[in-house]
Amino acid sequence: MKELKIKAEDAQMNTVNDFIHSCLPDNCNEIIFNKIDLAVEEIFVNIAHYAYNPGEGDAWISVSFDEEDRVLTIIFKDNGKKFNPIAKEDPDVTLSAEEREIGGLGIFLTKKFMDSVNYEYKDNQNILTIRKKIV
């Protein structure tokens, strides 16, 4: 497992992407690569914008890849406000963009693109775990 502790701020997004990319297997196809990128950006930006608002804090990202099962696991942790992003009802994507409420589309796509998305609050930490099979 590889781990990264980083300031939870937008300016760190490239560092987060570089870290995640360094953990992906060489044969990760572009479609899965892009889905992972979208999910990682959505989760990290939400931590950066909301977890510590109006203050600031850190995020911890852990990545592991199970070679045998070909499953990538990414765990995001923060000590910010307790918030379960997957508890919110999915947006109604049958409505036009103008008709839909603002927000929620990124985590909706994360749930659609990843094989599993789990949240828990433990030891005063938000812990969001995503998994994706790399075929």
Backbone as CSV, one residue per row, in Angstrom:
resi,resn,N_x,N_y,N_z,CA_x,CA_y,CA_z,C_x,C_y,C_z
1,MET,0.845,-1.181,0.000,0.000,0.000,0.000,0.886,1.237,0.000
2,LYS,0.534,2.182,-0.859,1.235,3.460,-0.907,0.334,4.511,-0.278
3,GLU,0.956,5.474,0.400,0.172,6.502,1.084,0.712,7.888,0.785
4,LEU,-0.210,8.846,0.761,0.120,10.243,0.533,-0.652,11.081,1.538
5,LYS,0.055,11.958,2.244,-0.590,12.969,3.097,-0.369,14.294,2.388
6,ILE,-1.462,15.044,2.218,-1.375,16.261,1.423,-2.362,17.299,1.938
7,LYS,-2.023,18.562,1.753,-2.959,19.632,2.099,-4.214,19.475,1.238
8,ALA,-5.358,19.604,1.842,-6.628,19.482,1.126,-6.948,20.827,0.474
9,GLU,-6.337,21.042,-0.685,-6.572,22.278,-1.434,-6.452,21.993,-2.929
10,ASP,-7.217,22.734,-3.715,-7.273,22.515,-5.162,-5.896,22.483,-5.810
11,ALA,-5.000,23.321,-5.334,-3.667,23.431,-5.929,-2.891,22.115,-5.871
12,GLN,-3.334,21.168,-5.061,-2.640,19.885,-4.916,-3.176,18.799,-5.850
13,MET,-4.150,19.149,-6.692,-4.791,18.137,-7.537,-3.791,17.425,-8.450
14,ASN,-2.851,18.145,-9.049,-1.864,17.504,-9.925,-1.001,16.518,-9.155
15,THR,-0.639,16.864,-7.927,0.158,15.957,-7.100,-0.637,14.698,-6.784
16,VAL,-1.913,14.868,-6.484,-2.779,13.719,-6.210,-2.872,12.834,-7.451
17,ASN,-3.103,13.439,-8.618,-3.191,12.651,-9.858,-1.889,11.905,-10.129
18,ASP,-0.752,12.581,-9.973,0.541,11.928,-10.197,0.711,10.741,-9.261
19,PHE,0.306,10.908,-8.017,0.405,9.822,-7.043,-0.463,8.633,-7.459
20,ILE,-1.716,8.907,-7.802,-2.631,7.832,-8.210,-2.092,7.138,-9.461
21,HIS,-1.661,7.906,-10.436,-1.151,7.329,-11.684,0.053,6.429,-11.430
22,SER,0.880,6.794,-10.473,2.070,5.987,-10.166,1.692,4.637,-9.547
23,CYS,0.474,4.516,-9.070,0.020,3.287,-8.429,-0.758,2.373,-9.374
24,LEU,-1.086,2.870,-10.547,-1.869,2.078,-11.493,-0.968,1.080,-12.219
25,PRO,-1.523,-0.079,-12.544,-0.727,-1.042,-13.326,-0.466,-0.481,-14.725
26,ASP,0.623,-0.891,-15.320,1.007,-0.381,-16.639,-0.038,-0.655,-17.711
27,ASN,-0.769,-1.726,-17.572,-1.728,-2.105,-18.613,-3.148,-1.599,-18.338
28,CYS,-3.282,-0.574,-17.542,-4.603,0.006,-17.262,-5.111,0.681,-18.537
29,ASN,-6.279,0.249,-19.006,-6.772,0.837,-20.266,-7.272,2.263,-20.043
30,GLU,-7.353,3.001,-21.125,-7.658,4.429,-21.055,-9.048,4.724,-20.486
31,ILE,-10.014,3.888,-20.787,-11.370,4.118,-20.283,-11.397,4.004,-18.764
32,ILE,-10.804,2.960,-18.232,-10.747,2.790,-16.772,-9.899,3.891,-16.147
33,PHE,-8.776,4.207,-16.776,-7.900,5.287,-16.311,-8.697,6.584,-16.152
34,ASN,-9.491,6.934,-17.167,-10.283,8.171,-17.123,-11.369,8.125,-16.048
35,LYS,-11.982,6.967,-15.853,-13.004,6.830,-14.813,-12.383,6.996,-13.427
36,ILE,-11.205,6.439,-13.233,-10.505,6.593,-11.953,-10.141,8.051,-11.737
37,ASP,-9.624,8.706,-12.773,-9.277,10.128,-12.673,-10.481,10.972,-12.259
38,LEU,-11.622,10.724,-12.887,-12.823,11.499,-12.558,-13.219,11.284,-11.104
39,ALA,-13.222,10.035,-10.661,-13.616,9.730,-9.283,-12.655,10.363,-8.280
40,VAL,-11.370,10.239,-8.536,-10.364,10.798,-7.629,-10.502,12.314,-7.547
41,GLU,-10.676,12.953,-8.691,-10.819,14.414,-8.687,-12.072,14.831,-7.922
42,GLU,-13.172,14.168,-8.164,-14.422,14.500,-7.475,-14.264,14.398,-5.966
43,ILE,-13.690,13.310,-5.509,-13.561,13.090,-4.067,-12.577,14.076,-3.454
44,PHE,-11.413,14.245,-4.075,-10.415,15.150,-3.501,-10.910,16.603,-3.492
45,VAL,-11.529,17.034,-4.566,-12.031,18.418,-4.624,-13.119,18.631,-3.576
46,ASN,-13.974,17.638,-3.358,-14.983,17.767,-2.303,-14.331,17.914,-0.928
47,ILE,-13.280,17.141,-0.674,-12.563,17.288,0.595,-11.971,18.690,0.688
48,ALA,-11.326,19.134,-0.389,-10.681,20.448,-0.401,-11.675,21.586,-0.171
49,HIS,-12.869,21.457,-0.745,-13.852,22.547,-0.670,-14.708,22.523,0.586
50,TYR,-14.991,21.336,1.106,-16.017,21.251,2.138,-15.584,20.687,3.485
51,ALA,-14.598,19.829,3.519,-14.273,19.133,4.768,-13.877,20.092,5.881
52,TYR,-13.057,21.065,5.561,-12.520,21.953,6.596,-13.050,23.380,6.490
53,ASN,-13.939,23.624,5.569,-14.440,24.968,5.322,-15.068,25.554,6.582
54,PRO,-14.642,26.703,7.056,-13.816,27.701,6.395,-12.311,27.564,6.684
55,GLY,-11.897,26.542,7.368,-10.479,26.384,7.701,-9.739,25.590,6.648
56,GLU,-8.669,24.964,7.082,-7.890,24.121,6.173,-7.411,22.897,6.922
57,GLY,-7.009,21.889,6.178,-6.558,20.654,6.796,-5.918,19.745,5.769
58,ASP,-5.691,18.521,6.172,-5.003,17.551,5.333,-5.951,16.464,4.851
59,ALA,-5.512,15.794,3.794,-6.172,14.594,3.303,-5.117,13.499,3.251
60,TRP,-5.544,12.281,3.512,-4.669,11.116,3.419,-5.254,10.221,2.341
61,ILE,-4.404,9.791,1.430,-4.848,8.926,0.349,-3.973,7.679,0.368
62,SER,-4.621,6.522,0.417,-3.918,5.240,0.396,-4.367,4.472,-0.837
63,VAL,-3.411,3.850,-1.502,-3.717,3.102,-2.717,-3.075,1.724,-2.647
64,SER,-3.849,0.724,-3.005,-3.291,-0.619,-3.122,-3.864,-1.268,-4.376
65,PHE,-3.078,-2.195,-4.923,-3.527,-2.929,-6.105,-3.294,-4.402,-5.852
66,ASP,-4.376,-5.160,-5.883,-4.314,-6.602,-5.701,-4.057,-7.228,-7.068
67,GLU,-2.827,-7.677,-7.274,-2.421,-8.249,-8.568,-3.266,-9.459,-8.955
68,GLU,-3.547,-10.308,-7.983,-4.280,-11.541,-8.270,-5.714,-11.265,-8.713
69,ASP,-6.423,-10.424,-7.957,-7.812,-10.100,-8.277,-7.939,-8.930,-9.243
70,ARG,-6.822,-8.219,-9.474,-6.781,-7.054,-10.370,-7.702,-5.932,-9.881
71,VAL,-7.749,-5.719,-8.569,-8.615,-4.695,-7.988,-7.768,-3.584,-7.381
72,LEU,-8.070,-2.371,-7.808,-7.441,-1.165,-7.271,-8.323,-0.638,-6.153
73,THR,-7.734,-0.350,-4.996,-8.461,0.226,-3.867,-7.829,1.561,-3.521
74,ILE,-8.650,2.596,-3.440,-8.189,3.931,-3.061,-9.015,4.365,-1.853
75,ILE,-8.307,4.765,-0.792,-8.961,5.196,0.442,-8.617,6.662,0.686
76,PHE,-9.640,7.474,0.860,-9.486,8.899,1.183,-9.904,9.103,2.628
77,LYS,-9.074,9.825,3.390,-9.420,10.140,4.771,-9.216,11.629,5.010
78,ASP,-10.067,12.173,5.871,-9.879,13.549,6.334,-10.455,13.675,7.735
79,ASN,-10.007,14.688,8.448,-10.490,14.960,9.801,-11.505,16.098,9.813
80,GLY,-12.090,16.379,8.683,-13.044,17.476,8.571,-14.406,17.125,9.134
81,LYS,-15.372,17.967,8.777,-16.749,17.752,9.228,-17.252,16.394,8.759
82,LYS,-17.992,15.734,9.627,-18.568,14.439,9.264,-19.509,14.645,8.083
83,PHE,-19.272,13.886,7.022,-20.116,14.010,5.835,-20.039,12.736,5.011
84,ASN,-21.197,12.151,4.750,-21.289,10.949,3.937,-21.809,11.338,2.549
85,PRO,-20.918,11.460,1.565,-21.360,11.913,0.242,-22.222,10.906,-0.500
86,ILE,-22.159,9.640,-0.125,-22.948,8.648,-0.859,-24.354,8.486,-0.295
87,ALA,-24.643,9.163,0.814,-25.976,9.074,1.407,-26.987,9.948,0.672
88,LYS,-26.477,10.960,-0.017,-27.369,11.864,-0.738,-28.035,11.124,-1.897
89,GLU,-29.302,11.428,-2.108,-30.042,10.822,-3.208,-29.408,11.206,-4.543
90,ASP,-29.347,10.236,-5.457,-28.776,10.502,-6.776,-29.614,11.540,-7.510
91,PRO,-28.940,12.384,-8.318,-29.707,13.372,-9.091,-30.542,12.682,-10.168
92,ASP,-31.609,13.330,-10.540,-32.470,12.813,-11.609,-31.844,13.211,-12.943
93,VAL,-31.120,12.283,-13.547,-30.401,12.602,-14.780,-31.316,12.618,-16.003
94,THR,-32.598,12.323,-15.796,-33.537,12.432,-16.909,-33.953,13.886,-17.119
95,LEU,-33.710,14.736,-16.113,-34.027,16.153,-16.234,-32.903,16.873,-16.974
96,SER,-33.230,17.985,-17.587,-32.188,18.791,-18.236,-31.312,19.428,-17.161
97,ALA,-30.158,19.895,-17.545,-29.230,20.532,-16.599,-29.887,21.720,-15.901
98,GLU,-30.720,22.437,-16.613,-31.397,23.603,-16.039,-32.429,23.198,-14.987
99,GLU,-33.017,22.029,-15.146,-34.063,21.568,-14.234,-33.517,20.870,-12.987
100,ARG,-32.299,20.349,-13.072,-31.714,19.605,-11.956,-31.188,20.546,-10.884
101,GLU,-31.187,20.043,-9.645,-30.546,20.778,-8.557,-29.043,20.778,-8.781
102,ILE,-28.386,21.823,-8.312,-26.935,21.910,-8.437,-26.295,20.929,-7.459
103,GLY,-25.242,20.272,-7.920,-24.475,19.377,-7.059,-24.923,17.937,-7.148
104,GLY,-24.018,17.055,-6.741,-24.333,15.640,-6.657,-24.000,14.824,-7.887
105,LEU,-23.744,15.479,-9.012,-23.487,14.732,-10.241,-22.133,14.023,-10.185
106,GLY,-21.126,14.659,-9.598,-19.796,14.054,-9.517,-19.775,12.778,-8.701
107,ILE,-20.407,12.788,-7.538,-20.420,11.581,-6.712,-21.319,10.518,-7.358
108,PHE,-22.360,10.952,-8.063,-23.207,10.030,-8.815,-22.371,9.291,-9.862
109,LEU,-21.564,10.028,-10.615,-20.701,9.410,-11.617,-19.650,8.513,-10.971
110,THR,-19.136,8.938,-9.828,-18.174,8.107,-9.099,-18.803,6.763,-8.753
111,LYS,-20.023,6.797,-8.251,-20.718,5.545,-7.902,-20.965,4.689,-9.143
112,LYS,-21.242,5.315,-10.282,-21.486,4.571,-11.525,-20.194,3.987,-12.095
113,PHE,-19.097,4.732,-11.995,-17.836,4.325,-12.622,-17.021,3.338,-11.797
114,MET,-17.171,3.364,-10.487,-16.402,2.468,-9.621,-17.214,1.201,-9.344
115,ASP,-16.530,0.133,-8.999,-17.230,-1.116,-8.676,-17.852,-1.052,-7.288
116,SER,-17.218,-0.314,-6.395,-17.821,-0.084,-5.079,-17.341,1.252,-4.531
117,VAL,-18.230,1.886,-3.773,-17.937,3.146,-3.085,-18.531,3.005,-1.690
118,ASN,-17.670,3.103,-0.673,-18.124,2.929,0.708,-17.646,4.078,1.570
119,TYR,-18.487,4.442,2.521,-18.156,5.522,3.456,-18.293,5.002,4.876
120,GLU,-17.384,5.448,5.732,-17.549,5.233,7.172,-16.926,6.415,7.909
121,TYR,-17.415,6.638,9.110,-16.857,7.668,9.976,-16.307,6.942,11.188
122,LYS,-14.990,7.020,11.364,-14.339,6.262,12.423,-13.176,7.076,12.970
123,ASP,-13.054,7.099,14.293,-11.961,7.823,14.961,-11.888,9.274,14.494
124,ASN,-13.042,9.932,14.402,-13.138,11.330,13.974,-12.617,11.564,12.562
125,GLN,-12.742,10.566,11.717,-12.304,10.699,10.330,-13.394,10.253,9.367
126,ASN,-13.547,11.025,8.287,-14.325,10.581,7.143,-13.422,9.641,6.364
127,ILE,-13.940,8.470,6.025,-13.166,7.483,5.272,-14.018,7.035,4.088
128,LEU,-13.556,7.362,2.886,-14.263,6.991,1.673,-13.361,6.046,0.882
129,THR,-13.878,4.862,0.588,-13.102,3.836,-0.108,-13.760,3.531,-1.451
130,ILE,-12.953,3.605,-2.508,-13.448,3.234,-3.836,-12.617,2.068,-4.358
131,ARG,-13.288,1.207,-5.114,-12.601,0.046,-5.701,-12.992,-0.070,-7.174
132,LYS,-11.991,-0.480,-7.966,-12.229,-0.682,-9.390,-11.401,-1.855,-9.888
133,LYS,-12.061,-2.776,-10.569,-11.351,-3.904,-11.175,-10.676,-3.386,-12.441
134,ILE,-9.411,-3.710,-12.567,-8.624,-3.275,-13.729,-8.483,-4.490,-14.638
135,VAL,-9.163,-4.454,-15.769,-9.121,-5.607,-16.691,-8.307,-5.295,-17.926
